[in-house]
Amino acid sequence: MDLQDIAEDIKDIAEGTTREDVTANDGSVTYPPRSPHNATSRDIAITRETNSGPLTLRGTLEMPAPAPADALPNDTTSQADDVRPVPLLVMVHGIMTNRRMERFDTLSDALLAGGIATLRFDMNGRGQSDGTFERMTIPREMRDLEQIFAFARELPGVDSARVALLGHSQGGLTSLLYAAEHPLDVAALVLTSPAVSIPRACSEREFGYPVGKKYLRTAAKLRPFAKAGAYEGPVCIFHGGDDPLVSDKDVERLFNAYSNADLHMLAGTGHGLGERYGEVVDAIVRFLQTQFALPSHARPVSCDPDAPGFEEAPAAE
């Protein structure tokens, strides 16, 4: 970290403000197009204001068929009277990944087949969104989520009372903290390998990722176990028994903080849940269909755990 960053951190502490890097994305990150079966997919962008200027988040919205003509942003036609608004899942990726991680594509396909829309963004400093990784923090991700949820709840064709939230790894930590602070926004919460170990690792200076000083300082102050229980809605947690980053003890402690939670302990798999991800997809779809009172559907072929794309995630996630 250079002297300018140090000076800005000192100023933040003195003034109680948060300066955010709003460096525009240079367009170097590209993703292959998505064509989910019997569904619509569109890349979108939203902007939130910071005290350093506008910051643009780029994402993907996918709607199950039959989708109304105005179910995507920037359409102005009226929604058909005979089309019922659909539930939606907001998906939050991990620290070193982005919205197009292959497991998210697989999960989105299964949810779309089950009648559930999905919305996912690159969080600030990752993928195609503005910002820099070095100035990314979890509180800033929570502000990203505030804007994303405000956008999601206003989408035509989406039932604003049935917007759920899923977070993986650091995205799980961000998501559980967001749900605790905004419990009425989140209809249901899904956590896969939630990285509740991050605050302790940062306080002990054992966090092995190239983050900035502000990330370490703010993450060390987070209290996920104390705050989680403020969310009283339905929670579904998945944890790999061989996860090298999050301990069984920490996940069980998180589970016990909730009043309405299910915990799936998956032996023989790690942080990415790769070896048993087909089971995870099935369980997430069933959980959300139950919460949203949707009819069950047969398991999509794409959820076969032996199919390509179910390899273990790298530890950096």
Buried (B, 14 or more C-beta within 10 A) or exposed (E): EEEEBEEBBEEBEEEEEBBBBBBEBEEEBEBEEBEBEEBBBBEBBBEBEBEEEEBBBBBBBBBBEEBBBBBBBEBEEEBEEEBEBBBBBBBBBBBBBBBBBBBBBBBBBBBBBBBBBBBBBBBBBBBBBBBBBBBBBBBBBBBBBBBBBEBBBEBBBBBBEBBBBBBBBBBBBBBBBBBBBBEEBBBBBBBBBBBBBBBBBBBEEEBEBEBBEBBBBBBBEBEBBEBBBBBEBBBBBBBBEEBEBBEEEBBBBBBEBBEEBBBBEBEEBBBBBBBBBBBBBBBBBBBBBEBBEBEEEEBBEBBBBEEEBBEBBEEEB
